[in-house]
Amino acid sequence: HMAVTVLLFASWADALGSEVTLDLPSGARVQDVLNSLLARAGDRTLPKPMVAVNQRYARPDTLVASGDEVAIIPPVAGG
């Protein structure tokens, strides 16, 4: 297992707080981070976010490693 720090913004932060540490199995991917966060959010509907790992945009199948910083960046409502 590994600890990954997740930074959350906008609606995701409203639902879960601005920072969460997740305990994930080794070999976890960005999608596993999202699934874990959505499980914590319960029945709340959250917009599909962009995800950055160590300040680089990442795809759902990107591997995350212990100590990585994952940022969840929801779409910004324009106006």
C-alpha positions in Angstrom: 0.0 0.0 0.0 1.0 3.6 -0.5 -0.1 7.0 0.6 -1.0 9.5 -2.0 -1.9 13.2 -1.3 -4.8 14.5 -3.3 -5.5 18.2 -3.6 -9.1 19.1 -4.5 -10.6 22.2 -5.9 -14.0 23.8 -6.5 -17.0 21.4 -6.1 -14.7 18.5 -5.3 -13.2 20.5 -2.4 -16.7 21.5 -1.2 -17.6 17.8 -1.1 -14.5 16.3 0.3 -12.2 19.0 1.7 -9.2 20.7 0.1 -6.7 17.9 0.8 -7.2 14.2 1.3 -4.6 11.4 1.9 -5.6 8.1 0.3 -4.2 4.7 1.1 -4.1 2.9 -2.2 -2.7 -0.4 -3.3 0.6 -0.5 -5.2 0.1 -0.1 -8.9 -3.0 2.1 -8.5 -3.9 4.4 -11.4 -5.5 7.9 -11.6 -8.9 6.2 -12.1 -8.4 4.3 -8.8 -7.9 7.7 -7.1 -11.1 9.0 -8.7 -13.0 5.9 -7.7 -11.8 6.2 -4.1 -12.8 9.9 -3.9 -16.2 9.2 -5.5 -16.8 6.5 -2.9 -16.1 9.0 -0.2 -18.5 11.5 -1.8 -21.4 9.1 -1.4 -24.4 10.1 -3.5 -23.1 13.5 -4.4 -22.7 14.1 -8.2 -19.3 15.6 -9.0 -18.2 16.9 -12.4 -15.7 14.9 -14.4 -12.3 16.6 -13.5 -9.0 17.0 -15.1 -6.3 15.3 -13.1 -2.7 16.3 -12.6 0.0 14.1 -11.1 2.9 16.0 -9.7 1.7 19.1 -11.6 1.5 17.4 -15.0 -1.9 16.5 -16.6 -2.5 12.8 -16.4 -4.9 10.2 -18.0 -7.1 7.8 -16.1 -4.6 5.0 -16.8 -1.6 6.9 -15.5 0.2 5.1 -12.6 0.5 6.9 -9.3 3.3 6.2 -6.9 3.7 6.6 -3.1 4.3 10.3 -2.3 2.8 11.6 -5.5 0.7 14.7 -5.4 -2.5 14.3 -7.3 -4.7 17.4 -8.1 -8.3 17.1 -9.0 -9.3 20.1 -11.1 -13.0 20.3 -12.0 -14.1 22.2 -15.1 -14.5 25.9 -14.3 -17.9 27.3 -15.1 -17.4 30.1 -17.7 -19.4 33.2 -17.9 
